[in-house]
Amino acid sequence: MVHYKISYFDARSLGEPARLILKYANVPFEDDRIPKDQWPTRKLVYLEWIVKAWDSIPKEAISKSFNTCEVTNAVGGSKDNEIHCFKPDGPVPTDRDLLKQARAEKKIIELIEEIDLSEDENNNVYDSEASVDD
């Protein structure tokens, strides 16, 4: 028989969703609430376990799974076509264009802000609040 154990730091709401789901489904589980004084020690154990788990997975598999989950860390949209939901047979194939548009709008806003700051520096314009003596 499968034995479920929920280990979590005893802080408000952290383990509650998983506990409620298991209780609702009438699934027996061990509730391992970690007291605050044990947090530092247990965190190190968990972090070590997480690092070992990630290191055991091929990097290509991790990258591929992120794309499948619609996550990419490529800048400028160079890998948007690899994101599952944007593929021609994906759930929202046309939304890739909306993402491109949002990126372009963000870039325009950043450029305008950069130009404004540059003009302020060139014209010796400073924050009026900063120069007022009370």
N, C-alpha and C positions, 0 to 999 in steps of 0.2 A: 504494500500500500504506500502511496505517496505521502510524504510528511512535509507539510508547508511550515515555514518559519519566517515570520516577518520581523526583521531586525531594523530598528530605526531609533534615532535620537529622540528622547522623550521631550519633545517640544510641540507646541500646539499645532495640530493638523497634519503633521508630517506622515504619520502612519495611518491616519484615519480613513482615507479613501480605500486603501487595500483591505483594511480590517472590515469595513462595512460591506464591501463586495463579497468577501469570504463568508461573513456572517449571513448575509442575505441568501447566499447560495448553499447555506448549511454545510460548508466545507470546514472540517476541523483544521486548526492551525495553532502554532506556538507563537505567542505574542512576546517578542523580545524587545522590551523598551530599555534603551540604554540610558542610565542615569547620567546627569550632567558631569559628575566627577570622573566618569569613565570615557567621556567623549574624546579627549586627546589620544588616549591609547587605542581605542577602537577605530578612530578615524585613520590612524596610520595603517592598521591592519587592512581596513577596507580599501584605502588608496593603493596599497601594495597589491592587493587582489585585483583591483581594476586595471592597474598597469600591466600585470602579468596576463590578464585576459586579453587586453587590447594587443599586447605584443605577440600573442599566439595566433592572431588573425592576420592573414596576408593583407598588406596595405591596399592592394588592388581590390580585394573583397570589401574592405571598409569604404573605399571611394565609390565603388559600384553601388553599395547599399545606400549611401547618402544620395546618390542621383535617383535611385529608385524611390527613396523617401522624399524626393523633390527638394533636396538640399544640395547646394553647390557652393564652393568657396572661390570659384573662378571670378576674377574681377572683370567688369565691363560686359558681362553676358556672353563670354566666349564659349561657354559650355551649356547655355540655355537649351540648346537642341537635344542635349542628353538627359534633361530632366523629364521624367516619365509623363507628368501631366501635360507637358507642352508638345509631346510627340504627336504626329498626325492622328494616331489612333488613341491618344490619351484623352482624359476627360475634358480638358480645356485647351485644345491645340492653338486657338487664336489668342489666348492670353499672353503668349510670348511677346506679341506686339505691344500689349499694354505694359508689360514689364520694361520693354525697351523704351517706351514713351516715358514711363515714370523715371527711368534712369536719366534720360535726356533732360527732363524737367528739373531733376535734382542737380544735374551738372550746370544747367543754365543759372539756377538760383545760386549755386556756389560761385560761379564766375561773376555774377552781378555783385555778390557780397565782397568778393575779392577786389573787384574794380572799385567799389565804394570805399573800402578800407584804404586802397592805394591812393585814391583821390583825396581822402581825408588827410593822409600823411603828406601828400604833395602840397595841399592847401593849408597845412598846419591847423587843421580842424581837430579840436580835442573835445572830449566829453565835457559839456558845460557844467554838469553836476560836480565834476571832480575839481573844478577851478573856483567854485563859489565858497567863500569864507563865511561861516555863520557867526 
